[in-house]
């Protein structure tokens, strides 16, 4: 459950809590049966290029409060933050002329070609109050991913996990030429220890958890369609299925807002979470598809995430909710 509480904010489509002490055992997915209900649904055409301009504004920052409830516990357990930083720039370090790392703290060699172009994505997961009391772990995790501008596929993903006494650096390097994903873990408390490594096959257009969160937002959300794409997390490959549901009006601090409800199918055998459960997300019904609210239900309890800084975007209020002018 500790991993669910942490990952949920990012599994907005997903981010945090990937240390072995907090992670449920992740197993590679079993092949889907052609007769399963999901495979019968119409498949959405994935959107990977944006000739009219990238829809998410540079500098966008989304902050989510994550709460856990299971009688008698109803408490805030953490804050998850996402930032879209626009195109990545690589500069030279003054003095010795050597190139600065593409990501601060990166624990593997990464030398992109001069013509390569990347978007930079960043996120953090910080524990609060009851999570420290319940789980006994103080969490301060940092995540950063570079994705190709051309097709929004992940090129390199980095995680710095500070969870209690644990301090790890984890990197997934997506090698397009070799068609591999190389996952490397370094124990920053024992730097003399050799890194742990494993690899997997890289599928075309593959994402990591952080880039998957943004990728879903970039898709055309048509009711009844299935969005399917490959994801690698901690060196294991998964197939993510996102079911697009109906439009709904969601009550927010700005009034009622038009949203689209989606259901990430991430629970069950061979999925990111092996236990039974459900997840639902409400996204704004506009080109930004901002996730406003998330819920994940399992036998362990209910996890909710709510966008904290949505009041800055109150232009999304329905016209019928705007106060009527007097006179």
C-alpha positions in Angstrom: 0.0 0.0 0.0 2.9 2.4 0.6 3.9 2.1 -3.0 0.3 2.7 -4.1 0.1 5.9 -2.0 3.3 7.2 -3.6 2.8 6.0 -7.1 -0.8 7.1 -7.3 0.0 10.8 -7.6 2.1 10.1 -10.6 0.1 7.4 -11.9 -1.9 10.1 -12.7 -0.2 8.2 -14.8 2.2 7.5 -12.5 5.4 8.3 -10.9 6.7 7.6 -7.6 7.7 4.9 -5.0 9.9 2.4 -6.8 12.3 1.2 -4.1 12.2 -2.5 -3.2 11.0 -1.8 0.3 7.9 0.0 -0.9 7.2 -1.6 -4.2 4.8 -4.3 -4.8 6.4 -7.0 -6.9 6.1 -6.0 -10.6 5.8 -8.8 -13.1 6.1 -8.5 -16.8 2.6 -8.5 -18.4 1.2 -11.7 -19.8 0.1 -11.7 -23.4 -3.4 -10.3 -23.9 -6.1 -12.7 -25.1 -7.9 -11.6 -28.3 -11.2 -12.4 -26.6 -10.7 -10.0 -23.6 -13.2 -7.1 -23.5 -10.4 -4.5 -23.8 -9.2 -5.9 -27.0 -12.7 -5.6 -28.5 -12.8 -1.9 -28.0 -11.9 0.5 -30.8 -8.3 1.6 -30.6 -7.3 5.2 -30.5 -4.8 6.5 -33.0 -1.8 7.8 -30.9 -0.9 11.4 -31.2 2.9 11.9 -31.3 3.5 14.9 -33.5 2.1 18.4 -33.0 2.6 20.6 -36.2 0.4 23.3 -34.9 2.4 23.7 -31.7 2.8 21.8 -28.5 -0.4 22.2 -26.4 1.2 22.2 -22.9 2.7 25.6 -22.0 6.3 25.9 -21.0 6.6 26.3 -17.2 3.3 24.6 -16.4 3.4 23.4 -12.8 0.7 21.1 -11.3 0.6 20.4 -7.6 -1.5 17.6 -6.1 -2.5 16.8 -2.6 -2.7 13.1 -2.0 -5.0 11.7 0.7 -5.5 8.2 2.0 -8.7 7.0 3.7 -9.5 3.7 5.5 -11.5 3.9 8.6 -10.4 5.3 11.1 -7.7 7.0 9.0 -8.5 10.0 6.8 -5.3 12.0 6.2 -3.1 13.9 3.8 0.0 11.8 3.1 1.9 13.7 0.5 2.3 16.3 -2.3 3.1 15.4 -5.9 4.3 18.1 -8.3 4.7 17.9 -12.1 6.6 20.5 -14.2 6.8 20.8 -18.0 10.1 22.7 -18.6 10.0 22.9 -22.4 12.9 22.1 -24.7 16.1 20.9 -22.8 19.2 22.9 -23.2 22.7 21.5 -22.6 25.5 24.0 -21.8 29.2 23.7 -21.2 30.6 24.1 -17.7 32.9 27.1 -17.4 36.5 26.5 -16.7 37.2 23.0 -18.0 34.8 23.1 -21.0 33.3 19.8 -20.2 29.6 19.3 -20.9 27.3 19.4 -17.8 25.2 16.4 -17.2 21.9 16.3 -19.1 20.2 15.7 -15.7 21.6 16.7 -12.3 22.8 13.6 -10.5 22.7 11.3 -13.5 24.5 8.0 -12.7 25.1 6.8 -16.3 26.8 8.2 -19.4 24.4 10.0 -21.8 25.7 11.7 -24.9 22.9 12.9 -27.2 23.8 13.8 -30.7 24.0 17.6 -31.5 20.8 17.3 -33.6 18.8 15.6 -30.9 15.9 17.6 -29.4 14.2 16.8 -26.1 11.5 18.1 -23.9 12.3 18.1 -20.2 9.8 16.8 -17.7 10.2 17.0 -13.9 8.3 15.8 -10.9 8.6 15.3 -7.1 6.9 13.3 -4.4 7.1 14.6 -0.8 5.5 12.8 2.1 3.5 14.6 4.7 2.1 13.9 8.2 0.3 10.6 8.4 2.4 8.8 5.7 5.5 9.3 7.9 3.5 8.1 10.9 1.9 5.1 9.2 4.7 3.9 7.0 7.6 5.1 9.1 9.3 6.6 6.0 10.1 10.2 5.1 9.9 10.5 1.3 11.6 13.1 -0.8 11.8 11.7 -4.3 12.8 13.5 -7.5 12.1 12.5 -11.1 13.2 13.8 -14.4 12.7 12.5 -18.0 13.9 13.7 -21.4 11.5 12.8 -24.3 12.1 13.1 -28.0 10.5 16.2 -29.5 9.6 14.4 -32.7 7.5 11.5 -31.2 7.4 12.1 -27.4 9.1 8.8 -26.7 11.3 8.5 -23.6 15.0 8.8 -24.2 16.3 8.8 -20.6 14.5 8.8 -17.2 16.1 9.5 -13.8 14.9 9.0 -10.3 16.6 10.1 -7.1 14.8 8.3 -4.2 15.2 9.6 -0.7 13.0 7.3 1.5 14.0 7.0 5.1 17.6 5.9 5.3 17.5 4.8 1.7 19.1 7.0 -1.0 19.1 5.6 -4.5 19.8 6.9 -8.0 17.9 5.0 -10.8 18.3 5.6 -14.5 16.5 4.0 -17.5 18.4 4.7 -20.8 16.2 4.1 -23.8 18.5 3.1 -26.7 16.8 3.6 -30.0 19.6 2.1 -32.1 20.1 -1.0 -30.0 16.3 -1.3 -29.2 17.1 -1.8 -25.5 16.2 -0.2 -22.2 19.1 -0.3 -19.7 18.1 0.2 -16.1 20.8 1.1 -13.6 20.6 1.5 -9.8 23.3 3.1 -7.6 23.2 3.1 -3.8 24.3 6.6 -2.9 24.9 5.6 0.7 27.4 3.0 -0.5 29.1 4.5 -3.5 31.8 1.8 -3.5 29.1 -0.8 -4.2 28.8 -1.9 -7.8 25.6 -0.7 -9.5 22.7 -3.1 -10.2 21.7 -3.4 -13.8 19.1 -5.1 -16.0 17.8 -4.6 -19.5 14.6 -5.1 -21.5 13.6 -4.8 -25.1 12.7 -1.2 -26.2 9.4 -1.0 -28.1 8.8 1.8 -30.6 7.4 4.9 -28.8 8.1 3.5 -25.3 7.6 5.7 -22.3 8.5 5.7 -18.6 6.0 6.6 -15.9 6.6 10.3 -15.9 6.3 10.7 -19.7 3.2 8.5 -19.7 1.4 11.0 -17.5 2.0 13.7 -20.1 1.4 11.4 -23.1 -2.1 10.6 -22.0 -2.9 14.4 -21.9 -1.7 14.7 -25.5 -4.2 12.2 -26.9 -7.6 12.8 -28.4 -10.0 11.5 -25.8 -13.0 10.0 -27.5 -15.6 8.1 -25.4 -15.4 4.4 -25.7 -11.9 4.2 -27.2 -8.9 2.4 -25.8 -5.5 4.2 -25.6 -2.7 1.6 -25.6 1.0 2.2 -25.4 4.2 0.6 -24.1 5.9 1.6 -20.8 9.1 0.6 -19.0 9.3 1.0 -15.3 12.4 -0.2 -13.3 13.5 -2.3 -16.3 10.2 -4.2 -16.7 8.0 -3.7 -19.7 4.2 -3.1 -19.4 1.4 -2.4 -21.7 -0.7 0.5 -20.5 -4.4 0.5 -21.4 -6.5 3.7 -20.8 -10.2 3.5 -21.3 -11.8 6.8 -22.2 -15.2 7.3 -20.5 -18.0 9.9 -20.6 -17.9 13.6 -20.2 -18.8 14.8 -16.7 -19.1 18.1 -14.8 -16.8 18.1 -11.9 -17.3 20.4 -8.9 -14.1 22.3 -8.2 -12.9 25.4 -6.3 -13.7 27.3 -9.6 -17.2 25.9 -9.9 -18.4 23.1 -12.1 -15.9 22.2 -14.9 -16.4 20.1 -17.9 -14.2 17.0 -17.7 -13.5 13.7 -19.4 -13.3 10.6 -17.2 -10.7 8.0 -18.0 -9.8 4.7 -16.4 -6.2 3.5 -16.4 -6.2 -0.3 -16.3 -3.2 -0.7 -14.1 -4.3 -3.3 -11.6 -4.3 -7.1 -11.8 -1.9 -9.9 -12.9 0.9 -8.7 -15.1 0.0 -5.0 -14.5 1.9 -2.3 -12.7 0.0 -3.2 -9.5 -0.5 -6.9 -9.2 -3.3 -6.6 -6.6 -7.0 -6.0 -7.6 -8.1 -2.4 -7.8 -9.5 0.4 -9.9 -8.2 3.9 -10.9 -10.2 6.8 -12.3 -9.0 10.2 -13.4 -11.0 13.4 -14.4 -9.3 15.6 -17.0 -10.4 19.0 -18.3 -12.3 18.8 -21.5 -10.1 21.1 -23.5 -6.7 20.9 -25.4 -4.7 20.8 -22.1 -6.5 17.8 -20.6 -5.3 18.9 -17.1 -5.9 16.1 -14.5 -8.1 17.6 -11.8 -8.9 14.6 -9.6 -7.8 11.0 -9.2 -9.0 8.1 -7.2 -7.6 4.6 -6.7 -9.5 1.9 -4.8 -8.1 -1.3 -3.4 -8.8 -3.6 -0.5 -6.3 -1.5 1.5 -8.2 1.7 1.2 -8.9 4.7 -1.0 -6.3 7.1 -2.3 -7.4 10.5 -3.7 -5.3 13.2 -5.4 -6.7 16.7 -6.1 -5.1 19.5 -8.0 -4.2 22.2 -5.5 -3.4 25.2 -7.8 -6.4 24.9 -10.1 -7.8 28.3 -8.9 -5.3 30.0 -11.2 -7.2 28.4 -14.1 -10.7 29.5 -13.3 -11.3 30.5 -16.9 -12.4 26.9 -17.4 -15.6 27.5 -15.4 -18.8 26.7 -17.3 -20.7 29.8 -18.5 -23.7 28.7 -16.6 -21.7 28.7 -13.3 -20.5 32.3 -13.8 -22.2 34.8 -11.4 -24.9 36.8 -13.2 -24.3 40.6 -13.5 -26.7 42.7 -11.5 -29.0 45.3 -13.1 
